[in-house]
Amino acid sequence: MSENHAADGSTTAPQEPGQLSGQPKSGRLRGREVSPLWHNAGFLKLWAGQSISLLGSSVTALALPLTAILTLHAGAAQIGILKSLQWLPWIFVSLWVGAWSDRHRRRPIMVAANAGQVLLLCSIVGLALGHELSLGYLYFAGFALGTMAVCFGLAYSAYVPFIAGRDLLVPANARLQGSASVATIAGPGLGGVLVELLTAPVALIADAASFVVSAVSLLWIHDVEPAPDRPAVHIGVIARIRVGLELVFKDPLLRALVGTSGFFNLFIQWIGTLLVLFMVDDLRLSPGIIGLMVSCQSVGALAGSLLSSRASRRFGIGRAIMGAVVCECLVMLAAPFAPARHPVYGALVIGAVLFINGMGSTLSGIIGTSVRQAVTPQDLIGRMSAAFSFVGYGVVALGSLFGGFIAQAVGLRTGILIGAIGIQATIVWMGLSALPKVRELPKLPAAPDQPTGTLNGDSQETAAKPRRSHHVS
């Protein structure tokens, strides 16, 4: 998204793409204020395409491992490798993709990533129907799909501020996250039906079709994204990556958010690795009940997406995100005390824990993403997002590893308790940061004229000293 800057350096309301005036449209429906986003055709097309694409990806989350299990008779270790290969691109290529995407228009990158995923999914289906699919190719496809997801995700994070406008980041991200929550609720069930009716490989066609819809919706957007500035002197990719990392770790708000992401992801993955096994071995819950309990987290996430805009307006950005972090972390302390003697009560405890955790983590994630997009110059958003992905996804593997080894040594219930205690470090980190004092989304004032040969996002000074105004309570 772009923003208009007043002559005095303050940030004015962004002009919505396709509008003639600088003020976003607004209206009333039966006495209620209508969000300007409903008048933003570009955002509505992006939202619709993403909603369908997310539903298709939720189908693949079930159909791809089932393809390995039912078609290729893969075991637990092989499924673990397949899952890891889908996450590894976020660790190995995200920093480079972020630096590269900041030098190009984002929409063509997103369309190309969608097209790549369509080809990969169709190739799996074709090979399976021809009885030529192998586990090795599925490994390759999993890594390639993950790489395409990195390219799309990092470009997407920078495209949302352009298409929605920086003043509407919280409601825009809330709508997009709401679609993601609905997809995680409905997608696995739809995937299961498609696998039953069509077989696991053929069910992947649903995701391929959803990527086609996403690409078409992007091409249908008429708003022209400005081309990023190019420096007069060449700046190497390593230097551009360093600028992004310095921005994240030197800026107090971004540092607060990346630390929160690191602590939370490390320990939530620790707990999550053990929780299903805990429900099976200790609580003796059936697979159907376990699936219902897991879906409680997605229902909570949907509730969090619906509450995020209202909470940020009523309590302020900082207090809303602080409250959400406290809820999502404190509630995990109840999980290891779910009673095993009464499975119904145990299931209710786990369901409530996952619901509150899903609601809090989604609410904090929406507001946190909006803060990240608001404080970061447009030509640095890709690298900023890549740095967050590198840290956030990098600790996921560590959380699984530590949680598994600790639980093997001390038992499942104690292992979950240790993880639940550890996740409280997220509250401490956030509470000691500058973020809880922020009342409104920070705004980037106009940048002064740059010397010849420098690029806004490739200047070491820009990275070390991002310019913005803070609204604190």
DRENVOSE-85950 format. One record per residue (C-alpha): residue number from 1; residue in one letter; x, y, z. Coordinates in nm, 4 decimals. Layout:
N
vodo,kolnu,u,v,w
NUM,A,X,Y,Z
...
//
This chain:
473
vodo,kolnu,u,v,w
1,M,0.0000,0.0000,0.0000
2,S,0.1040,0.3510,-0.0472
3,E,0.0330,0.6553,0.1644
4,N,0.0142,1.0252,0.0872
5,H,0.2353,1.2561,0.2911
6,A,0.1494,1.6120,0.3832
7,A,0.4034,1.8852,0.3267
8,D,0.4727,1.9118,0.6974
9,G,0.5801,1.5481,0.7141
10,S,0.2677,1.4070,0.8719
11,T,0.0923,1.1149,0.7108
12,T,-0.2498,1.1827,0.5637
13,A,-0.5231,0.9319,0.4962
14,P,-0.4249,0.7122,0.2019
15,Q,-0.6078,0.7473,-0.1231
16,E,-0.7853,0.4255,-0.1993
17,P,-0.6893,0.2793,-0.5371
18,G,-0.9371,0.3808,-0.8014
19,Q,-1.0724,0.6831,-0.6092
20,L,-1.0580,1.0421,-0.7258
21,S,-1.0089,1.2054,-0.3860
22,G,-0.7646,1.1498,-0.1062
23,Q,-1.0336,1.0529,0.1393
24,P,-1.1531,0.6920,0.1480
25,K,-1.5152,0.6378,0.0692
26,S,-1.7448,0.5733,0.3569
27,G,-2.1140,0.5151,0.3904
28,R,-2.3870,0.4078,0.6239
29,L,-2.6041,0.1017,0.6222
30,R,-2.9047,0.1225,0.8543
31,G,-2.7264,0.3732,1.0740
32,R,-2.3956,0.1823,1.0858
33,E,-2.0700,0.3084,0.9397
34,V,-1.9605,0.1048,0.6374
35,S,-1.5879,0.0284,0.6180
36,P,-1.4077,0.1947,0.3261
37,L,-1.2729,-0.1509,0.2404
38,W,-1.6162,-0.2424,0.1029
39,H,-1.5648,0.0303,-0.1593
40,N,-1.2097,-0.0816,-0.2432
41,A,-1.2517,-0.3025,-0.5507
42,G,-0.8867,-0.4055,-0.5563
43,F,-0.8918,-0.5287,-0.1980
44,L,-1.2216,-0.7127,-0.2480
45,K,-1.0747,-0.9005,-0.5456
46,L,-0.7606,-0.9856,-0.3479
47,W,-0.9685,-1.0989,-0.0502
48,A,-1.1980,-1.3166,-0.2612
49,G,-0.9093,-1.4828,-0.4441
50,Q,-0.7162,-1.5450,-0.1253
51,S,-1.0210,-1.6886,0.0517
52,I,-1.0658,-1.9521,-0.2177
53,S,-0.6920,-2.0204,-0.2360
54,L,-0.6669,-2.0694,0.1412
55,L,-0.9537,-2.3180,0.1319
56,G,-0.7751,-2.5120,-0.1418
57,S,-0.4493,-2.5101,0.0535
58,S,-0.6303,-2.6520,0.3569
59,V,-0.7425,-2.9410,0.1351
60,T,-0.3803,-3.0007,0.0300
61,A,-0.2646,-2.9963,0.3927
62,L,-0.4622,-3.3203,0.4322
63,A,-0.4473,-3.4618,0.0777
64,L,-0.0696,-3.4356,0.0276
65,P,0.0349,-3.6498,0.3274
66,L,-0.2523,-3.8891,0.2506
67,T,-0.1131,-3.9226,-0.1021
68,A,0.2171,-4.0327,0.0488
69,I,0.0466,-4.2685,0.2965
70,L,-0.2249,-4.4248,0.0806
71,T,-0.0563,-4.4200,-0.2601
72,L,0.3102,-4.4642,-0.1716
73,H,0.2689,-4.6400,0.1674
74,A,0.4896,-4.3864,0.3459
75,G,0.5667,-4.4324,0.7154
76,A,0.5894,-4.1832,0.9999
77,A,0.9531,-4.0898,0.9309
78,Q,0.8830,-4.0308,0.5625
79,I,0.5821,-3.8128,0.6422
80,G,0.8030,-3.6162,0.8825
81,I,1.0567,-3.5595,0.6039
82,L,0.7813,-3.4438,0.3671
83,K,0.6486,-3.1972,0.6257
84,S,0.9977,-3.0652,0.6990
85,L,1.0723,-3.0111,0.3301
86,Q,0.7643,-2.7913,0.3004
87,W,0.8908,-2.5684,0.5860
88,L,1.2622,-2.5605,0.4996
89,P,1.2318,-2.2943,0.2249
90,W,1.1222,-2.0444,0.4902
91,I,1.4573,-2.0984,0.6587
92,F,1.6865,-2.1376,0.3575
93,V,1.5483,-1.9020,0.0933
94,S,1.3195,-1.6511,0.2659
95,L,1.5918,-1.3891,0.3294
96,W,1.7040,-1.3983,-0.0323
97,V,1.3496,-1.3960,-0.1687
98,G,1.2636,-1.1012,0.0563
99,A,1.5597,-0.8987,-0.0719
100,W,1.4754,-0.9877,-0.4325
101,S,1.1033,-0.9138,-0.4032
102,D,1.1731,-0.5634,-0.2705
103,R,1.3269,-0.4819,-0.6093
104,H,1.0242,-0.5884,-0.8158
105,R,0.6494,-0.5316,-0.8390
106,R,0.4749,-0.7774,-0.6087
107,R,0.1693,-0.8745,-0.8153
108,P,0.3651,-1.0504,-1.0962
109,I,0.5570,-1.2460,-0.8316
110,M,0.2307,-1.3608,-0.6712
111,V,0.0791,-1.4612,-1.0066
112,A,0.3943,-1.6540,-1.1030
113,A,0.3972,-1.8323,-0.7655
114,N,0.0338,-1.9335,-0.8137
115,A,0.1121,-2.0648,-1.1620
116,G,0.4083,-2.2629,-1.0285
117,Q,0.1944,-2.4275,-0.7630
118,V,-0.0705,-2.5191,-1.0218
119,L,0.1927,-2.6934,-1.2362
120,L,0.3422,-2.8793,-0.9390
121,L,0.0067,-3.0037,-0.8100
122,C,-0.1067,-3.1110,-1.1578
123,S,0.2208,-3.2968,-1.2082
124,I,0.1589,-3.4953,-0.8872
125,V,-0.1924,-3.5847,-1.0037
126,G,-0.0712,-3.6813,-1.3511
127,L,0.2098,-3.9015,-1.2211
128,A,-0.0232,-4.0672,-0.9696
129,L,-0.2844,-4.1466,-1.2366
130,G,-0.0068,-4.2912,-1.4542
131,H,0.1263,-4.4957,-1.1612
132,E,0.4619,-4.3170,-1.1936
133,L,0.4571,-4.1125,-0.8723
134,S,0.7504,-4.1749,-0.6394
135,L,0.8323,-4.0622,-0.2895
136,G,1.1396,-3.8819,-0.4216
137,Y,0.9281,-3.6710,-0.6555
138,L,0.6842,-3.5981,-0.3753
139,Y,0.9777,-3.4747,-0.1653
140,F,1.0877,-3.2492,-0.4530
141,A,0.7324,-3.1217,-0.5026
142,G,0.6928,-3.0539,-0.1300
143,F,1.0090,-2.8405,-0.1226
144,A,0.9129,-2.6635,-0.4454
145,L,0.5599,-2.5925,-0.3179
146,G,0.7149,-2.4496,-0.0020
147,T,0.9437,-2.2289,-0.2100
148,M,0.6488,-2.0996,-0.4132
149,A,0.4666,-2.0320,-0.0840
150,V,0.7647,-1.8243,0.0340
151,C,0.7632,-1.6191,-0.2873
152,F,0.3884,-1.5606,-0.2679
153,G,0.3806,-1.4929,0.1062
154,L,0.6577,-1.2330,0.1112
155,A,0.5214,-1.0501,-0.1930
156,Y,0.1703,-1.0678,-0.0477
157,S,0.2781,-0.9095,0.2823
158,A,0.4017,-0.6050,0.0901
159,Y,0.1079,-0.5949,-0.1520
160,V,-0.1616,-0.5730,0.1176
161,P,-0.0421,-0.2289,0.2425
162,F,-0.0490,-0.1003,-0.1184
163,I,-0.3929,-0.2295,-0.2091
164,A,-0.5787,-0.1626,0.1187
165,G,-0.4122,0.1574,0.2418
166,R,-0.2005,0.1855,0.5544
167,D,-0.4773,0.3420,0.7655
168,L,-0.6933,0.0313,0.7126
169,L,-0.4342,-0.2362,0.7846
170,V,-0.6021,-0.3800,1.0948
171,P,-0.9479,-0.4333,0.9367
172,A,-0.7863,-0.5551,0.6127
173,N,-0.5688,-0.8095,0.7907
174,A,-0.8658,-0.9086,1.0078
175,R,-1.0722,-0.9930,0.6990
176,L,-0.7875,-1.1900,0.5419
177,Q,-0.7188,-1.3767,0.8662
178,G,-1.0895,-1.4462,0.9048
179,S,-1.0838,-1.6206,0.5677
180,A,-0.7803,-1.8207,0.6788
181,S,-0.9622,-1.9279,0.9958
182,V,-1.2709,-2.0366,0.8023
183,A,-1.0464,-2.2298,0.5632
184,T,-0.8777,-2.4175,0.8473
185,I,-1.2196,-2.5106,0.9865
186,A,-1.3787,-2.6200,0.6576
187,G,-1.0738,-2.7299,0.4578
188,P,-0.9842,-3.0565,0.6356
189,G,-1.3452,-3.1755,0.6223
190,L,-1.3721,-3.0888,0.2539
191,G,-1.0370,-3.2551,0.1935
192,G,-1.1536,-3.5722,0.3642
193,V,-1.4660,-3.5878,0.1466
194,L,-1.2646,-3.5278,-0.1712
195,V,-1.0122,-3.7961,-0.0764
196,E,-1.2982,-4.0404,-0.0186
197,L,-1.4638,-3.9543,-0.3513
198,L,-1.1643,-3.8935,-0.5780
199,T,-0.8597,-4.0537,-0.4034
200,A,-0.5920,-3.8476,-0.2316
201,P,-0.3830,-3.7434,-0.5379
202,V,-0.6837,-3.6354,-0.7447
203,A,-0.8127,-3.4281,-0.4506
204,L,-0.5114,-3.2020,-0.5088
205,I,-0.6890,-3.0722,-0.8193
206,A,-0.9096,-2.8658,-0.5856
207,D,-0.6054,-2.6738,-0.4636
208,A,-0.4730,-2.6330,-0.8186
209,A,-0.8083,-2.4841,-0.9202
210,S,-0.8006,-2.2488,-0.6203
211,F,-0.4587,-2.1169,-0.7261
212,V,-0.5981,-2.0480,-1.0728
213,V,-0.8794,-1.8451,-0.9125
214,S,-0.6238,-1.6562,-0.6998
215,A,-0.4115,-1.5726,-1.0062
216,V,-0.7159,-1.4550,-1.2035
217,S,-0.8339,-1.2367,-0.9146
218,L,-0.4892,-1.0725,-0.9000
219,L,-0.4823,-1.0107,-1.2749
220,W,-0.8324,-0.8618,-1.2442
221,I,-0.7077,-0.5850,-1.0109
222,H,-0.6771,-0.2621,-1.2090
223,D,-0.4711,-0.0606,-0.9596
224,V,-0.1159,-0.0229,-1.0918
225,E,0.1537,-0.0899,-0.8355
226,P,0.4418,0.1577,-0.8664
227,A,0.7748,0.0108,-0.9678
228,P,1.0336,0.0110,-0.6861
229,D,1.3132,0.2649,-0.7183
230,R,1.6462,0.1302,-0.8341
231,P,1.9742,0.2581,-0.6873
232,A,2.2228,0.4290,-0.9156
233,V,2.4946,0.2018,-0.7750
234,H,2.4670,-0.1748,-0.7454
235,I,2.3999,-0.3080,-0.3958
236,G,2.4658,-0.6776,-0.3376
237,V,2.2011,-0.9173,-0.2094
238,I,2.3904,-0.9778,0.1167
239,A,2.3959,-0.6044,0.1870
240,R,2.0230,-0.5777,0.1159
241,I,1.9508,-0.8708,0.3486
242,R,2.1608,-0.7044,0.6192
243,V,1.9554,-0.3852,0.5854
244,G,1.6362,-0.5827,0.6490
245,L,1.7808,-0.7638,0.9499
246,E,1.9145,-0.4399,1.0976
247,L,1.5752,-0.2759,1.0561
248,V,1.4028,-0.5559,1.2470
249,F,1.6514,-0.5829,1.5319
250,K,1.7197,-0.2099,1.5785
251,D,1.3630,-0.0828,1.5578
252,P,1.2031,-0.1125,1.9055
253,L,0.8578,-0.2123,1.7799
254,L,0.9806,-0.4657,1.5254
255,R,1.2263,-0.6055,1.7794
256,A,0.9389,-0.6496,2.0246
257,L,0.7348,-0.8374,1.7647
258,V,1.0132,-1.0619,1.6353
259,G,1.1078,-1.1617,1.9903
260,T,0.7445,-1.2332,2.0713
261,S,0.7183,-1.4481,1.7588
262,G,1.0364,-1.6369,1.8451
263,F,0.9446,-1.7180,2.2053
264,F,0.5836,-1.8048,2.1245
265,N,0.6571,-2.0251,1.8220
266,L,0.9326,-2.2124,2.0019
267,F,0.7150,-2.3168,2.2939
268,I,0.3793,-2.3485,2.1158
269,Q,0.5455,-2.5963,1.8787
270,W,0.6962,-2.7725,2.1826
271,I,0.3481,-2.8084,2.3351
272,G,0.1771,-2.8856,2.0053
273,T,0.4171,-3.1692,1.9302
274,L,0.3123,-3.3420,2.2533
275,L,-0.0538,-3.2458,2.2763
276,V,-0.2047,-3.4957,2.0296
277,L,-0.0051,-3.7795,2.1819
278,F,-0.1169,-3.6574,2.5265
279,M,-0.4815,-3.6696,2.4195
280,V,-0.4361,-4.0239,2.2858
281,D,-0.2208,-4.1808,2.5587
282,D,-0.3209,-3.9945,2.8754
283,L,-0.6751,-3.8725,2.8106
284,R,-0.7791,-4.1748,2.5977
285,L,-0.9760,-3.9596,2.3543
286,S,-1.1034,-4.1019,2.0246
287,P,-0.9723,-3.9645,1.6910
288,G,-1.3075,-3.7964,1.6249
289,I,-1.3010,-3.6126,1.9584
290,I,-0.9360,-3.5174,1.9036
291,G,-1.0269,-3.3687,1.5655
292,L,-1.3094,-3.1736,1.7274
293,M,-1.0757,-3.0404,1.9964
294,V,-0.8168,-2.9340,1.7389
295,S,-1.0876,-2.7523,1.5423
296,C,-1.1605,-2.5462,1.8561
297,Q,-0.8370,-2.3594,1.7885
298,S,-0.9577,-2.2618,1.4401
299,V,-1.2927,-2.1486,1.5813
300,G,-1.1031,-1.9367,1.8349
301,A,-0.8916,-1.7963,1.5524
302,L,-1.2059,-1.6919,1.3682
303,A,-1.3334,-1.5201,1.6839
304,G,-0.9989,-1.3413,1.7214
305,S,-1.0137,-1.2137,1.3648
306,L,-1.3632,-1.0749,1.4244
307,L,-1.2610,-0.9025,1.7495
308,S,-0.9278,-0.7546,1.6371
309,S,-1.0525,-0.4273,1.4879
310,R,-1.2896,-0.3582,1.7784
311,A,-1.0238,-0.4418,2.0400
312,S,-0.7616,-0.2206,1.8774
313,R,-1.0049,0.0716,1.8614
314,R,-1.1330,0.0328,2.2166
315,F,-0.8102,-0.0439,2.4022
316,G,-0.5471,0.0873,2.1637
317,I,-0.2989,-0.1120,1.9577
318,G,-0.0507,-0.1772,2.2388
319,R,-0.2947,-0.2756,2.5122
320,A,-0.4939,-0.4978,2.2756
321,I,-0.1887,-0.6931,2.1634
322,M,-0.0566,-0.7160,2.5197
323,G,-0.3882,-0.8534,2.6426
324,A,-0.3998,-1.1053,2.3594
325,V,-0.0460,-1.2263,2.4335
326,V,-0.1283,-1.2679,2.8028
327,C,-0.4388,-1.4750,2.7193
328,E,-0.2757,-1.6970,2.4581
329,C,0.0177,-1.7799,2.6856
330,L,-0.1397,-1.8032,3.0330
331,V,-0.4132,-2.0411,2.9167
332,M,-0.1514,-2.3004,2.8159
333,L,-0.0764,-2.3597,3.1857
334,A,-0.4126,-2.5360,3.2133
335,A,-0.3356,-2.7967,2.9440
336,P,-0.1138,-3.0321,3.1487
337,F,-0.3772,-3.0406,3.4260
338,A,-0.6557,-3.1807,3.2057
339,P,-0.8007,-3.4682,3.4156
340,A,-0.7289,-3.8162,3.2776
341,R,-0.9855,-3.9907,3.5027
342,H,-1.2725,-3.8042,3.3420
343,P,-1.2119,-3.7938,2.9623
344,V,-1.5089,-3.5643,2.9013
345,Y,-1.3707,-3.3014,3.1399
346,G,-1.0241,-3.3535,2.9969
347,A,-1.1550,-3.2915,2.6461
348,L,-1.3400,-2.9795,2.7610
349,V,-1.0221,-2.8415,2.9211
350,I,-0.8163,-2.9009,2.6080
351,G,-1.0910,-2.7586,2.3856
352,A,-1.1158,-2.4434,2.5969
353,V,-0.7357,-2.4042,2.6048
354,L,-0.7103,-2.4338,2.2272
355,F,-1.0037,-2.1981,2.1683
356,I,-0.8578,-1.9220,2.3880
357,N,-0.5091,-1.9769,2.2491
358,G,-0.6376,-1.9595,1.8912
359,M,-0.8350,-1.6426,1.9641
360,G,-0.5448,-1.4679,2.1403
361,S,-0.2772,-1.5688,1.8914
362,T,-0.4882,-1.4609,1.5945
363,L,-0.5815,-1.1285,1.7527
364,S,-0.2187,-1.0545,1.8405
365,G,-0.1062,-1.1772,1.4992
366,I,-0.3416,-0.9462,1.3089
367,I,-0.2434,-0.6407,1.5116
368,G,0.1246,-0.7352,1.5069
369,T,0.1228,-0.7811,1.1294
370,S,-0.0482,-0.4441,1.0904
371,V,0.2158,-0.2742,1.3074
372,R,0.4930,-0.4391,1.1065
373,Q,0.3447,-0.3199,0.7788
374,A,0.2760,0.0281,0.9134
375,V,0.6261,0.1028,1.0468
376,T,0.8188,-0.0446,0.7549
377,P,0.8884,0.1545,0.4365
378,Q,0.7232,-0.0057,0.1336
379,D,1.0549,-0.1013,-0.0263
380,L,1.1636,-0.2868,0.2890
381,I,0.8498,-0.4882,0.3654
382,G,0.9716,-0.7978,0.1802
383,R,1.2985,-0.8084,0.3720
384,M,1.1266,-0.7299,0.7011
385,S,0.8790,-1.0162,0.6460
386,A,1.1622,-1.2476,0.5459
387,A,1.3496,-1.1712,0.8685
388,F,1.0362,-1.2494,1.0711
389,S,0.9818,-1.5731,0.8788
390,F,1.3449,-1.6727,0.9255
391,V,1.3173,-1.6347,1.3029
392,G,0.9567,-1.7477,1.3441
393,Y,0.9801,-2.0620,1.1333
394,G,1.3409,-2.1325,1.2278
395,V,1.2451,-2.2015,1.5895
396,V,0.9609,-2.4375,1.4918
397,A,1.1995,-2.7258,1.4281
398,L,1.3782,-2.6556,1.7582
399,G,1.0494,-2.6575,1.9491
400,S,0.9525,-2.9977,1.8095
401,L,1.2965,-3.1397,1.8834
402,F,1.3226,-3.0077,2.2410
403,G,0.9647,-3.0969,2.3278
404,G,1.0037,-3.4537,2.2063
405,F,1.3299,-3.5189,2.3904
406,I,1.2144,-3.3569,2.7147
407,A,0.8851,-3.5493,2.7155
408,Q,1.0668,-3.8746,2.6504
409,A,1.2811,-3.8088,2.9566
410,V,1.0195,-3.6759,3.2021
411,G,0.6814,-3.7840,3.0605
412,L,0.4161,-3.6187,2.8449
413,R,0.2328,-3.4254,3.1158
414,T,0.5519,-3.2847,3.2682
415,G,0.6914,-3.2096,2.9237
416,I,0.3820,-3.0051,2.8370
417,L,0.4036,-2.8261,3.1730
418,I,0.7658,-2.7260,3.1059
419,G,0.6655,-2.5930,2.7648
420,A,0.3693,-2.4058,2.9161
421,I,0.5985,-2.2421,3.1710
422,G,0.8486,-2.1553,2.8998
423,I,0.5894,-1.9833,2.6817
424,Q,0.5314,-1.7252,2.9582
425,A,0.8626,-1.5695,2.8482
426,T,0.6580,-1.4267,2.5603
427,I,0.4591,-1.2160,2.8081
428,V,0.7756,-1.0921,2.9788
429,W,0.9376,-0.9966,2.6479
430,M,0.6298,-0.8121,2.5236
431,G,0.5670,-0.6428,2.8609
432,L,0.9212,-0.5002,2.8726
433,S,0.9044,-0.3673,2.5167
434,A,0.7831,-0.0323,2.3846
435,L,0.4823,-0.1851,2.2073
436,P,0.2249,-0.1892,2.4946
437,K,0.2472,0.1930,2.5103
438,V,0.1505,0.2425,2.1454
439,R,-0.2077,0.3634,2.1071
440,E,-0.2508,0.3871,1.7300
441,L,-0.0789,0.2435,1.4271
442,P,0.2471,0.4369,1.3818
443,K,0.2697,0.6370,1.0600
444,L,0.5635,0.6935,0.8318
445,P,0.6279,1.0645,0.7681
446,A,0.7584,1.1726,0.4311
447,A,1.1227,1.0841,0.3770
448,P,1.3590,1.3713,0.2980
449,D,1.5202,1.3902,-0.0422
450,Q,1.7778,1.1178,-0.0786
451,P,2.1275,1.1643,-0.2089
452,T,2.1903,1.0384,-0.5589
453,G,2.2799,0.6734,-0.5735
454,T,2.0875,0.5602,-0.2654
455,L,1.7651,0.3682,-0.2396
456,N,1.5182,0.4254,0.0410
457,G,1.5311,0.0657,0.1591
458,D,1.8972,0.0091,0.0705
459,S,2.0303,0.2923,0.2843
460,Q,2.1958,0.1830,0.6055
461,E,2.0720,0.5016,0.7691
462,T,1.7120,0.4254,0.6736
463,A,1.7355,0.0789,0.8228
464,A,1.8953,0.1908,1.1445
465,K,1.6693,0.4930,1.1970
466,P,1.3230,0.4348,1.0485
467,R,1.1254,0.7562,1.0446
468,R,0.7775,0.7550,1.1943
469,S,0.5604,0.9115,1.4605
470,H,0.4370,0.7167,1.7631
471,H,0.0999,0.7678,1.9248
472,V,0.1406,0.6576,2.2838
473,S,-0.1054,0.6605,2.5667
//
